[in-house]
């Protein structure tokens, strides 16, 4: 239990820190989405594995005496903090946790089953519009287009074989430019692999269903995901007025609540999105910030636990010499019963 509590505390602190940092990135929804997704991803990476790697490095590269003394003080403070939490594993807590996770997964699967549609091939005009949109956006994966007789909003379903699903006759109610804007939005989801990241984030919510921060961050991720796709569509040269008109016409259809793994165009915070679309300035977007943030945060999440394990191992040894850093384990049974030792080993 102490390991679980420590992991939750570390992940919560890291996620709160990145959430506050994402709130400062006002010019790029793509950057905010990348930072928030990295904060949620911390819950999937136990630092104990990286800390053990740092401990093994301490055996090969012992620290100086002053660093070993500082590491000893840090490790003693951490041990005193962790001693406040119960160390025994409670079976009732594990049973409640497993029951809640199973219930969340069942609800998720039911919602995914409701998102299945009767798919029909599109018209030649709709297929030609998809080819033009794919060429304009340079989507790295092959995306299919299907129509359904049901009342729904345009959505992207699937992860490895993404498919844009639209209601039958939807293209007849929009102009050619508006229909292309809607296609560009769904293709932006495919290019960003939003369905995969949505499944990853919601799986962590199902696993840590009792953590309110994950619920809040997942909801914010859905908002920033749609705004990031809006930035992509506007960046392709689509006029904001035409794009906003296409979204408003989509809302005239019957909308359904999508599950994780299905990306729609309406999304959350629709009035705020429309204001952002109409006030969008493509030259103000930060194109390379998300990738730089992902690289920097990934290095931070990796090196800090390794350095902590290194300092903790050096601190527990008390010195930096490799001779007294690795403990020696002896069999208590053989020491207590010398007669049980084989003759060849005496």
Secondary structure, DSSP 8 states (H G I E B T S, - for coil): -HHHHHHHHHHHHHHHHHHHHHHT--S-HHHHHHHHHHHHHGGGS-HHHHHHHHHHHHHHS---HHHHHHHHHHHHHHHHHHTTS--S--HHHHHHHHHHHHHHHHHHHHHHHHT---EEE--HHHHHHHHHHHHHHT-SS--EEEEESS----EEE-SSS-EEEEETTTGGGS-HHHHHHHHHHHHHHHHHTHHHHHHHHHHHHHHTTT-HHHHHHHHHHHHHHHHHHHHHHHHTT--HHHHHHHHHHHTTS------TTEEESS-S-HHHHHHHHHT--GGGS-SSHHHHHHHHHHHHHHHHHHHHHHHHHHHHHSSS-GGGTS-----HHHHH-GGGS-GGG-
